[in-house]
């Protein structure tokens, strides 16, 4: 239990004793309350947007961006990875190290200290809000996610995802993810933010004939329609909102404008003839797990010593890739032929069909629980050498991809998120929109 409350009570008692009265008068009560508030502001357990810790993180972001701004636009050895993408990944790793889950929740509660319009947010503020949303979704903290969105709404969570598509794609860990916008709208008391939430709802349900005399009526009708139809909706991976092509006026004037060429709905409805019986009553989705089964986003303890040797002894050797299932496409069996995973001396090497070695990673194995934890640490040479930058940035250049694995005799399954992501999968399903890939392998025998 935190000692901060006891310290504050002790300070109040000292203040009353120093005044020489058996109890604090109204005048002295104000003084003691001010003392308690000052102490709360200094309490290291309380992290707000203007706290010392967040100001230090902001300084580190500035150093990180200034340093990488001077490097080539493309990351050596990674033809598809640009400078900005690498900076964002490193900043997420920095936030994951510096902020506890409790501090992230407190930042969500104090989001009202940000500018009302997200268009006025700095790049630093946008990235921190994105990180907070990721943590809250990953930890299934619906309450604080609603609290964050009801005070300050990020129109875009990242370059490709508006807030409605972000919830539809990543919010599958939460029950009725799109209704989070309806909950946030009902709790919001800030006119500008309420309008932003309603706009996101209009975008998310455009093309389904939903109408309303004003924002409140439209949101209410959209949420009612969503509750009825959720089990018959399919996420459209081609959805991408463009303000220039589809201005807000279109949504307000013509709810059925989605027949316009080039427009993609966020959701497509399954034809009634193809729906499963009872799908409207029991949507096919994975609900929240009991609290004792929730996978914490904080990195777990890792095996060492004899335990690590035993774990490695079971993985050591070559594994033939049988199948890969990515969240963005169907199972691939034919394309998997000839690829191998080779575990040796604490490393994992991706071996190509032509016998040459591809990517190589250092491997860190987690404590024995199900599913077991497997972290892949990139071993590529850093863009910036030691001495060319700060020790922090040099260290953050190493990518850590947080995955899970399951070993059953000569059968091995590994599920990995997008490369460098901290959001560890909690199953081997590689659900749509998760950015995860599941690899099924079998041990090679000679």
C-alpha positions, 0 to 999 in steps of 0.5 A, spaced: 500 500 500 502 507 498 505 510 504 503 517 501 496 518 504 499 516 511 504 522 510 499 527 508 495 525 514 501 526 518 502 533 515 495 535 517 496 533 524 503 536 525 499 543 522 494 542 527 498 541 533 503 547 531 497 552 531 495 549 539 488 548 538 485 541 539 482 541 532 483 545 526 479 552 525 476 553 518 482 558 517 487 553 518 484 548 515 485 551 508 492 552 510 493 544 511 489 543 505 493 547 501 499 543 504 496 536 502 495 539 495 502 541 494 504 534 497 500 530 492 503 534 486 510 532 489 508 525 490 512 521 484 506 516 484 501 521 481 503 522 473 500 528 470 501 531 463 505 537 466 508 532 471 516 532 472 516 525 469 512 527 463 516 533 462 522 529 462 519 524 457 517 530 452 525 532 452 527 525 450 522 525 445 525 532 442 532 529 443 530 523 439 526 526 433 532 531 433 537 526 432 533 522 427 532 528 423 539 528 421 539 521 419 538 518 412 530 518 411 531 510 410 533 505 415 539 501 413 537 494 411 530 496 412 528 498 405 520 499 407 522 502 414 522 510 414 525 514 419 519 517 422 516 510 423 523 508 426 522 514 431 515 512 433 517 505 434 522 507 439 518 513 442 513 507 444 518 503 447 521 509 451 513 510 454 513 503 455 519 503 459 517 509 463 510 509 465 506 504 469 499 501 467 497 506 473 500 512 470 497 511 463 490 510 467 491 517 470 494 520 464 487 518 461 483 521 466 487 528 466 486 528 458 482 534 459 489 538 460 490 537 452 488 543 447 480 541 446 481 540 438 486 535 436 488 539 430 492 543 436 496 537 439 503 537 438 506 531 435 508 529 442 501 529 444 498 525 439 503 519 440 502 519 447 495 519 446 495 513 441 500 510 446 495 511 452 489 508 447 493 502 445 495 500 453 487 501 455 485 497 449 490 491 450 488 491 458 481 491 456 480 498 460 474 500 457 472 505 463 478 509 462 478 509 454 471 512 455 473 517 460 479 519 455 475 519 449 469 523 452 474 529 454 479 529 448 478 525 442 483 524 437 480 524 430 486 520 427 490 515 432 495 514 426 496 515 419 492 510 416 486 509 422 481 514 424 478 513 431 472 509 428 476 505 424 481 504 430 476 501 435 473 497 429 480 494 428 483 494 435 478 494 439 476 486 438 479 485 445 473 489 448 465 488 448 461 492 443 467 496 441 464 501 436 459 502 442 465 506 446 463 512 441 456 512 444 458 511 451 463 517 450 458 521 447 453 520 453 458 522 458 462 528 454 460 535 456 464 539 451 460 541 445 466 541 441 468 534 443 461 532 442 461 534 435 467 530 434 465 524 437 458 525 433 462 526 426 466 519 428 460 516 428 457 518 422 463 516 418 463 509 421 456 508 420 455 512 413 452 508 407 447 504 412 441 509 411 441 511 419 438 518 420 437 523 425 435 530 426 441 532 430 448 529 432 445 526 439 439 523 435 444 520 429 448 517 435 442 514 438 440 511 432 447 509 430 448 505 436 441 502 436 442 499 429 449 497 431 447 493 437 442 490 432 446 488 427 453 487 430 453 480 429 452 481 421 457 486 420 464 485 417 470 489 417 472 492 411 479 492 410 479 497 404 476 503 409 480 509 409 477 516 410 479 522 406 477 529 408 478 532 401 474 526 397 469 526 403 467 532 407 463 532 413 457 536 409 456 529 405 455 525 411 450 530 414 446 532 407 446 525 404 447 519 409 446 514 403 452 517 399 456 511 400 454 509 393 459 514 391 464 511 386 471 510 390 467 510 397 468 504 402 464 503 408 467 501 414 462 495 415 459 491 410 453 487 412 453 479 410 447 478 406 441 475 410 442 468 406 449 467 408 448 469 415 448 464 421 442 462 425 442 467 431 448 471 429 444 477 431 443 475 438 450 472 439 455 475 435 461 471 433 466 475 437 471 474 443 469 477 449 473 479 455 477 474 459 476 474 466 480 479 470 485 473 472 486 471 465 488 478 462 495 478 459 498 484 463 502 489 458 508 490 462 513 485 460 514 479 465 519 475 468 524 471 464 527 464 465 534 464 467 539 459 469 537 452 469 530 453 467 532 457 461 537 451 459 531 446 459 526 451 455 532 452 450 533 444 450 526 443 447 527 449 442 534 447 439 534 445 432 531 446 425 523 447 425 520 447 418 514 452 417 508 448 415 503 454 415 502 462 416 496 465 418 496 473 418 491 477 420 490 481 413 489 474 409 487 467 408 492 461 411 498 460 406 500 453 406 503 453 399 507 459 400 510 456 406 514 451 403 521 451 404 522 456 410 525 454 416 526 457 423 532 455 426 534 456 434 541 455 436 545 458 442 540 463 444 538 466 437 533 465 432 534 465 424 529 465 419 532 460 413 530 461 406 528 456 401 534 457 397 538 455 404 541 462 405 539 465 412 534 471 412 533 475 419 536 473 425 534 475 432 536 474 439 531 470 443 528 471 450 524 466 453 518 468 459 516 464 465 513 458 464 505 459 463 500 458 458 501 461 453 509 462 454 512 468 452 517 469 447 521 476 445 525 477 439 530 482 439 533 485 433 540 484 432 541 489 426 547 494 427 544 500 430 543 506 425 547 510 430 553 508 433 555 508 440 558 515 441 554 518 436 548 519 440 545 518 447 546 512 451 538 512 451 537 512 444 543 507 442 539 502 447 532 504 444 534 502 437 534 495 438 527 492 436 523 488 441 517 484 438 513 481 444 510 474 442 508 467 444 509 460 443 506 453 444 510 447 444 507 440 444 512 435 442 514 436 435 509 441 433 510 448 435 506 454 434 509 462 434 504 468 434 507 475 433 505 482 432 507 487 427 515 487 428 517 491 434 510 492 437 510 491 444 502 489 444 503 481 446 498 477 443 493 473 447 491 467 443 494 464 436 488 466 432 491 472 429 484 476 428 483 481 423 486 487 424 490 485 430 497 486 425 499 479 428 501 473 424 501 465 427 506 460 424 505 453 425 512 449 425 514 442 425 521 439 428 525 437 422 528 430 423 534 427 419 
